[in-house]
């Protein structure tokens, strides 16, 4: 028997029935995605399509009913994200692209699609069964023709910082696929639940924030202080030798 549970607190995830566009053509439901699938994402700088790849399924909850934010656009389409899931939008107030968690997106934001941004006509809160969280090389994924981030706000750092933190995973993926072929899956597959890799990252959130956010500031400050001390020391030495030279008298015989 399959047990269905209802959850109101999940990490950032997609609705399993929504569609992803494949590079080879056609579409595939998110719940059927697998490692190595070549998919389309959208570049936030110029809204162009980018070839991408699924490298890990981070979190699967096929039997859980969760609350989704359903976004409907002027184009007639819609897609769903859990409230903590990040997504790029064009903020019309600040006139720039911003990454926002789904629960904070408003009607003043515009969705990003291939070659354009589109108006949001409605935001609904719905319940659906089955959530999934794929990881891509780029950290973005085009879902029902709309650009989304694959990360959630639960990491408590920006999506760019999380992407940097996942760099070792992407490098390991590339190396193992290069060594063992494109059909090789370097990570254990989890059909239901949180994968050990994102579980580790979430457990180490404080350390990750320190390494990528606070440590560079401390390092930069230390370098600046040492540089200033070095300059002051050199200037002090020059002043010292200058004083000695002025006070020194030469006697010739």
ABEGO torsion letter per residue (X at the ends): XBBBBBBABBBBBBBAABBBBBAAEEBBBAAABBBGBBBBBBBAAAGBBBBBBBABBABBBAABBBBBBBBBBAAGBBBBBBAABBBBBBBAAAGBBBBBBAAABBAABBBBBBGBBBBBABBBBBBBBEBBBBBBAAGBBBBGGBBBBABBAAAGBBAAAAAAAAAAAAAAAAAAAAAAEAABBABBBBABEBBAAAAAAAAAAAAAAAAAAAAAAAAAAAAAAAAAAAAAAAAAAAAAAAAAAAABBBBBX
